[in-house]
Amino acid sequence: MFIAVRGPICAGKSSVIDELETYWPDTVSRVDIDVFKHQIDKTRSTEWRRDIALKSACFLVDELMDIDRTIISDIHSSRPEQYDAYAHLARANSYPFYSFLLYPPLQVCLARNKERIIPQVSYKISDLAIEQYWRDTYHIPGEEVFDTSVQEPSEIAATIFDKVTR
């Protein structure tokens, strides 16, 4: 199965995925587009870097589906091309695909960004960028939405696990 955890910057995607991974300790693979982006260029965010990172992540996801791994990935909620690419791969491989949106209030994302440290990134994400990503979040009909300002990552992960294993 493939679980996509969507959300704006500082929504808590990594924290929820950390918890989710504990449910499948021997069979889960985490595909993080941001890791590819940071390997390509850690000094600035560019469209070409995002494109190459997504293509790299899709290649890896396709390979992991071939060996029947449980896949968990984070997706920026303002980037429909990430969701579309993953959903297409899942359909093409007849792979169960689930998507969940983490969407705390904007003020929570802004506050978290002030405390956020990403060692592999040498630039700071501005409040304006956080606000834009938050406002540009697209909603998928029927997708479950979690407010990470009122639910702990472990609680959200448990709910997601229950939903995908029913």
Secondary structure as UniProt FT lines:
FT   STRAND          2..7
FT   TURN            9..10
FT   HELIX           13..21
FT   TURN            22..23
FT   TURN            25..27
FT   STRAND          28..32
FT   HELIX           33..40
FT   HELIX           47..66
FT   TURN            67..68
FT   STRAND          70..76
FT   TURN            77..78
FT   HELIX           80..92
FT   TURN            93..94
FT   STRAND          97..102
FT   HELIX           106..115
FT   TURN            119..120
FT   HELIX           127..135
FT   TURN            141..142
FT   STRAND          144..146
FT   TURN            148..150
FT   HELIX           153..165
//
